[in-house]
Amino acid sequence: MRQFNSQRISELQNNPSHIRNICIVAHVDHGKTTLADSLVASNGIISQKLVGKLRYMDSRKDEQERGITMKSSSISLSHTYNNEEFLVNLIDSPGHVDFSSEVSTAVRLCDGAIVVVDVVEGVCAQTKVVLKQVWLEHIRPVLVLNKIDRLIIEMKMQPLDAYVRMVQLLEQMNAQVAELFTVDVMSKKENITDSSSGLEEADDSNIYFTPEQGNVVFASAADGWGFSLQDFARMFSSKLGLREEELQRSLWGDNYFNTKTKTVTAGAQEKAKKPLFVQVVLENLWSVYDSVVIRKDKIMTEKIVQNLQLQINPRDLKHSDPKVQIHAILSKWLPLSDTVLRMVCEKLPCPSYMSEARAEKLMSSLSKPFELLPEATQQLKTAFVACSSSDDAPTIAFVSKMMVVDRHCLPKNKVRLLSSEDIALRRQQVREKLAQFTMKQEQGDNVAVQEQQVKSEDVLEDGPIFIAFARVLSGTLKRGQELYVLGPKYDPGATIDNSVEPSGALKDLKAGQYVTRAKIGDLYLLMGRELECLESVPAGNVVGIGGLEEHILKSGTLSSSLACPAFTELSQMVMPIVRVAVEPARPCEMPELIKGLKLLNQADPCVQVVLQESGEHVLITAGEVHLQRCLQDLEECYAKIQINASQPIVPFRETIMAPLEPISTSNAGRVQIETPGKRFSMRLRAVSLPEEITNVLEKNVEVIKTMPQIQGPGHLDQTEEEIETNKKLGLQWRSKITKLHHRLNHVFGMNGWGDNAADRILSFGPRRCGPNVLLNYTPITLPCLWNKNPTDIVFERVTLECLNSVINGFQLATLAGPICEEPLHGVAFIIEDIAIAVDQLAPLSHGEDGDSNHNGQSQQQCRSFSGQIMSAVKDGCRRSFTNQPQRLMAAMYNCSIQVSGEVVGKIYAILSRRHGKILEGDLEEGSASFSIAAVLPVVESFDLANEIRKQTSGLASHQLTFSHWEVIDIDPFWVPTTDEELELYGDKGDSINRAHVYMNSVRRRKGLAVSEKVVEFAEKQRTLSRKV
């Protein structure tokens, strides 16, 4: 292993133009970690023979056992390009969909990304996800087409067929980029009435993957070789009599070399000629593999080595394994690490080349765009773009996650070899201690000596510590420096320096406080499995920071100035959906479990820990593999106790079926409710919302959450400062709210709800932002949600308070439905009539002056009356819901499966048994494998990996991502009643009602009543015979 040279690293870190912060992203098993091993081996950290076997960046035991990456890890490499040395901070990220949050933490710290694609499996589901993450973070990608050796050895393709396969793969990747580009351009379009798309004016010249531009590498990481068009253009330009630049531009595409005219001519396919890429590149590679691996021709192998003028170890050439021979030859001829690192230095930007669009995206959020930030905050954009490390520049860093490191792995706790000076110093210390011991023993102070020996022992605490995984964006981060730690909700325009306590931690913050002040601990250079200490880190570098575990939960912003905003939170591509309740095996160890859950919540960017009202500690994870890893970490690392976990808890939703009659003529399901004393009465009914409306509501959750802050009923006590803030923020948000309003009116009208139905919306639910609505169809004018109230109408306080209670009752009803206390989805509650006895309520609202007892009694009666309205509205919503056909909605996974052709039938059988639906299943072009797309209920997905592995003997791989909610088209309360049903199912309904099973499992878990028969099918008496 190479020696760490802190001085040389420090020199490289001070030159931002020679720094490259990159990450490797790809679908699972496409070769990310093998490629990372190859790059690490180029620096002498590991041997070239261990590339792909050691998996150096996978430091966890379960990562090595499973063969997949679970945690993103970083390492700093050096590379010499054009006689100049570059520092490459490489981050290897996971490819499994359950760990997409780790990819988000990696791409936030980088300026470029290496996207790796398996040429056999092609563009898979996670490839599209990581490409979208790269695009959203405004970082530049380059492409590595990996595992080309599989086309030769496994697929046995001819060079021309392999070329067609690569062309198709590039077209698929560029189609994904074009889709992201189009969505981005359309979302920035300000004038919604303009018919032009805006794509004509947008510049897309540098966003695609094109081998001619040098942003594509063809490789086989397992065999250690890779090349770009530049490599073969340099080799063959003199042989073909062409200039190197001309040959590089012509190598890829429908061109061929005309031997008569000695020129490159277009139209190879039309004239039935081999493309130039096949002639020059692929046929040479195929001949090498044919001689070394397929035919194992030793004479031809030696001749290839001589012609290429390679210095190969004779032992490798005589090895019995042809894979060792091909690796030794091609890694010398076309070294993968040199090609990839050269592309990184040429095509990916340095930290000082941060675009203004990316700087603005980091600083702004949905609730507060960049234009509305304070002037001092906007000026910081210049510091980000300049990436200056001078003393005048503000020190700003972003922490993307908190990493867990074993305490024994810290540099200060490592066992290191002693030099001669260290040995001499220790001898002197031992002599001094021995002399002190002898002197005190003669004085009879043995007890004090023993106590001193115990205290002087260096007892190393067991357990992990947290290190912040961060990037310095401006200034220089120094050890011992004091900085502000800004929470996600921090507003730079509302905090005063004096309000920040100098010694406060995250747990000491009060409501409305989001800033702490922290002292920077040790700074570490991240070297994969190793850490090296640093004294300071200038802007543009990735660093590990100690001493922040009390100040940052998951991610945060460090700044020397309070004018800096809290950077936007990481974009999560996967929603946590799988839940388990955990408890200690021994109840006395509950404090250890609570402490362990806090540590796990801090260490994992995606996991969520919730304490239920019932007292259960619930762990929410992204998937089954993620859940297994979290439970293992909780037992072995954080809590260090034996834990009992429940069966996975999957959320459901409750809904009703669409009415068979139009809205205006349907009379079913009307419910009349009254409060005790009949001071308030209301008539309402429940109807199903069309799917288009629920989709609009789900896509605009952030806009709906912001509406109460900008406008809405019930804002009775606003301060001048709040009004002024709303005016500043409302300029941009009102346009978004207006767009949502117009969109809802349009969708309501298309589905037969009449014009301006969105104007009748009183509230969304649950939590005032869900996919359910409360509509006002009464003749009484009530405050409008869209702030379109007539100026001549003044609403009485009693009316506003009653409306507030009605809305709160609606929120309670949509939060827990009547089937199994799960949230409602896609339900509209229509208020058809409402009556409020204002005369009887007036004395309750305004007591007589001077009578304090009467005022207190009146306030108590008002609170009681508000509770009566809420309870009545909640019960009325539930009753109107049960009057309609009820259904459960299940969470659905998108299931993407790559499977060999001979076991496709078994995959279809597995999905059918688990109530999945096949969307498409096609044979991949140029491959013997099938690509299957299906949807599968989350509740039926557990242990799917083991079943697929057993049934297909490992010939299939799958990825699961959360997709949508889907109605289970079975009434959970259905029993056979008609003659046909009785004849088909029998009077006992022998077929299993899937919705009923799901409902009972949820109700049983929540402690609700379950209608189950204790004894079933007891036609014949069964008694125990006793032998006398």
Steps between C-alpha positions, in 0.01 A plus 500: 500500500625847419612727783281794591670827419310773683711777351434388142128457566488848651662649188248329272206608717601866469463495120126473418563487124680165550230343718226269373217394731326207333269212589430166333130423450331204331245223528585219741766252373599716203860524619534817709711354778722306258564822310576674829747220588678559170531873569622433856758251371644767269624681812667190642253472788406143400653252258379481141439129554240576769288725279139377511580248773589718798214754457712750691229767527255253661626512857196343669481128564148465359608686184769239440260214572216624279727636227318835482592848620281638780685813612665768289868539580769739382868477414753756373714401201772678307542487123752659267352646183695715252792507746275652767383320811129492582319411822195282435254461789312185402171395665367148438122487544253208530301369206220326687176694500460468879810716546419780256529749786873424512523599133333831586761571767778424252383705200441809719873517579624442145549701182488201264378142482613182327190312383577130452277283278522126435489456122315169537230604749471848351318797651329366813262658749766628739705636209213736423467595867867588550507691171207707626679563830808619313287729285311652795827590674633676185818295479658377178495125419733285290424144387684171536363209293617210714521121466569495125678168560157343562403575141798292386505212746139460619292639213750385233415801285681598186669843499231652277219376727680634805537839328124511429434413864721788621334745260157402632621537858634849436171598338309377807724697736470815290122454485494508881713816501272661239194421712657663807604800292149542356333481841748753638439747216122464521499550878689829463251631247339805656218574255259207523282639221786503249461213253875469433689247711821703537715209384604680182690769691653264759860387450543121516830468314708381799260283696507175301738205516699493175826304460634766260498757783697266725238460774447126435741219599467140382625265769514171680579577863534131590774456236660835580478670160321800359540742213357807338507593133806712568707193588436314174524820296850549636594137423365478145526855361846440353406156363192633322669818388252728677535778753424396856220757546337398172511131585359564847200684352440222246551190713144500634209513261392371161847539346740255338856512373532492123819304426520628143482871573652469851224720640211467744166490320146525639225249424640170631155349557371603158800350322513186718840593640631444847497817712839647578454431872456130423799490264745686722387425855269205550659251260837549672345446843309194378817348355682541832217332695471228236868412527541527878166400652306298242763304305775531765765520232827554686702572186254764385491646849876548504485653154235752614717600796801552273306700239354727765844537662368425848705411805304212655605291799591154361320342791172663391544385140554140612202503736242227440205740540441694175329778697831576671674510163245730335508730802879520491507579125213745465566687826845581361378583150186695593525589873154576633607735780701727271214529250231574759710746701606677181134539404425629851773763482402606146119496505386551858511848657713613790343646821564858386280437194174477697216635289280782628193280452639241739604765755150649496341157534711425808412831665128517419205279583141456390374722780756776439649541152837663442356836391328548839808428714663794682758699307785384723398141434487545123853641503629168634433346159818667379699320770356163396575552134852635564585214742749729675698376801639841601465636853248760384263239356227369733547144616204293377466120483214259442464173694311243295492221759645380829730200458558239769864408556636251747694676772797269448531621139583858592858602418579582862391151613685301234788275585800639315862404470733682739804685378831498685418843649162372626664197659760717676227735626294212639804359677559835664134518611516150649818590695333814639186311604710226663697759693181669621352162597812405702506835677132486601526134602777589740273772642220244554255661261410176320125573478554832329738339252245235411229759445733704282581193288133425446424858401795524264396196299363589162165328496358509148127532500321242295242586234470708185536872453351731238696684233328756278534427127535850357631724227654842550335747261674822604786611722727269697376257764743482792527277800366671814308761300160608631218505244124528495304181430186589304198273519277423197235754610744784559402836348793744456268799521352414840798418724710737707854414609418552868225236486749217441629344819875434484486160674161376386453159336225370277305359793510837682325696224162649580204536267585731213879468546695330222861614557772368728866590531751216478876462529654303216677189626747288308508525121551180303601415147273212397702213355242224466556280802762734644498852646784750499513813715508848349550840660298700247298439183457773233192551283413240238597189698312211659581451867398314812425718805496384859321651799164576335288208624327727755418765239389319181234231475523387137626791289578864560682815396812642667565870461701780656222744407135497598419652160552156345176308441445138590565304182213312344437152631612196304261374235377154598411271209358225725228546760529297825206262492589187701444520876577273793437542870809423711535420866782361718498129579545599867275792601764636737714589196252754362737798564768332287246448220393866506863612489573259215200624299623858535844401373350304209278793407804725491719259305255408222373775266184309404384326817225649716428420866147566629355463848136398460219607731484140620863525619646290220835598350454467124787484252416619145734388222518509120476127436566149622880508455518840666290368788727200553807722509342743746397223738847347481668835569263564789590170666873492430608863493261750657283341769712183542208305644276224374198646321161358411351640180141461389391388158539780244223758528378629164271804484169488317255767390121501513279623219156461343392402152391757244120562497293346225286815471611858426587724792192718469245215505656252740302472823686213663707546813357827635550540875341755734699588810413718800674604816332456840251785537468527120697824494692368198378268227646394166412269211786344302587205281815329376588445136808364325747745348614424144854370470611807301411728792684291759808495275494881478471529877784254565733680258434841660537410868766767558279770346202393712714503816603859429145627434408564869813715535423709192122512510203315643216529750545515870802738518349724764809622685778589260779734604633772274824307458315187386292703256814658352669159470194358327505784251863432408460124476157514343607651169639175365287260699173659394579417138553135598177500700317657206633231266381231742161667525456514122620143464252372759213689342592352163523142631178534702320627190631215285357246747149650513522691827394828342682826455699658782473193722847578641361828640282295734794326670515582871795280595729217397566204724651332687753743651352772276698382196371153417307362199153551657285812480216662692258679265239765573182445297278694740317823411698668781815686397799378701860627495673382184826308512634689198453845660220600258252621759269786397607830651148587614464190721630509859504160671401488866745360751254226595479385138880486467536306826231249399660460157835440668345223711338347190836495323671345804235228511558437130875469568439242772266300276744488207792408726339177623228333295230262623632181334825460693600849621718569195506841320244570229597548137304661218180581691297820476261594784229733369321729747150549362346693785624661819310679776653696787280645778690828527253646754564217742876516447546877543475495882760224503745708299476833682429489873367798688762756597619488854391141566819296497329181616248527220781565248688192614185289482421635152851418375466149639167457322651630174780247521250227576282605206802499264577147613139398441517630141828320434367172640174529306675582173745214547219251566297639211791462257555142612130416466478654154814306405351168614182569301705469179676191356820481708835383375856467626795643305833320503844651453647369175859437396636538148677168447775491238639152434783380276467126448645232276265362236475147639346608834259774384200275575609461861521877543147537364379234746666676796344834410159340449509332843581837657216680317734692272412634156726459198527826307746390233755230437725522197815332384785750514658562162836335464450301818356167614337654807152639546412833658175480695313799641228433755320653797489313829326580830751600765328274752568200271865588426669365810743211452465548124877496448540158663212350303632634168848372579371152590257468209738633232832370641636854502419572133284806580555832674235751601461857624201635693409870513186655646260595222144593603191408697259259334146404594446136599182435305347272763257608768670416833156420649375289209318171567309293242130595497347447155417157361781522246753592766381225731522248219846618400660557842278302737319636803831537689686688227788253479718729283726736694395865505838669468373842610335345806828331598690829468232684698502248784880501522505879539212505747658223706830690512325818614291322764170556322210254491543218248207295374643149484353158553677302768374170353457461126352217293378305801252278317598186688530459872852421609542341843788332673450131557610368834629149526389324818 
